Amino acid sequence: MSRIGLSTYAFFWRMSDKVPHPLTLAQMLQQTADLDVSVFQICDYPAIEQWSDEQLLALRQQADALGITLELGTRGLGTVHLRRYLHIASVLDAHVVRSMFNTADHRPSLDEAAGLIAAVLPDFARQQVRLCLETYEQVSSRDMMSVINKFLSPWLCVCLDPANCVAGLELPEQVIANTAARVGNLHIKDFAFTRRDGWVGFTFAGCPMGEGRLDYDRMIASVRPAEREINQIVEHWLPWQDEAGLTCEREAEWTRRAVEFLRSKQDQE
């Protein structure tokens, strides 16, 4: 079964300090439940690293009461850092931790990345948590797979987001083909190019689901998320809309539309 989820990136502006009353994780959980969505991925939300076990347990209890499964997301391959996220995952009963090769101050070589993965992968396997490394422009999908394919473990996977790799001059269909066999998590967002004023270059940004360049059907046919129990997590690349109220309204609208799109696709299947 493939379940629909929301990421904190679906609340990117509404939880930011650019709005008068940023949403808390508890509020985002409630809004996820209000859409009858059953997965919530807390992704790139570093404040949670400082939470006590009591705070984490309260969040898990809220999620349990709402019928929501939690997932986690961070960046980097540091051993201590990933073990901290494994502990958070144990308290939250999360079975996915998404990460990336690089952080702002650490860019491991491919050999170093393999060594770091080898150090923590047994811990992920023991806890039965998928470590899902995301496709993005800083590491080509071919290079990323050259590391991931050193390990046969089902607990090391890809978090596939074809949009991220366009800036590295990889076509989305190439990224899908390179990674499909090892995908364990899907980030779902649509994207498009628009001409800048005066036809001087392009803007590459998000767009409402179903209107852009994401070949959703190709991706699903390649990855087979229903068969492989891979959750589909909604994100956005919504540009700021001049003022907070309109931006928050647009973000909520894009989220509703994405959820409806994914449900309609599941109904067709």
Secondary structure, DSSP 8 states (H G I E B T S, - for coil): ---EEEEGGGGTTTTSTTSSS---HHHHHHHHHHTT--EEEEES-GGGGG--HHHHHHHHHHHHHHT-EEEEE-----HHHHHHHHHHHHHHT--EEEE-S-BTTB---HHHHHHHHHHHHHHHHHHT-EEEEE-BTTB-HHHHHHHHTT---TTEEEEE-GGGGGGGT--HHHHHHHHGGGEEEEEE--EEEEE-GGG-SEEEEE-STTSSS--HHHHHHHH-HHHHT--EEE-------SSHHHHHHHHHHHHHHHHHHHHHHHHH-
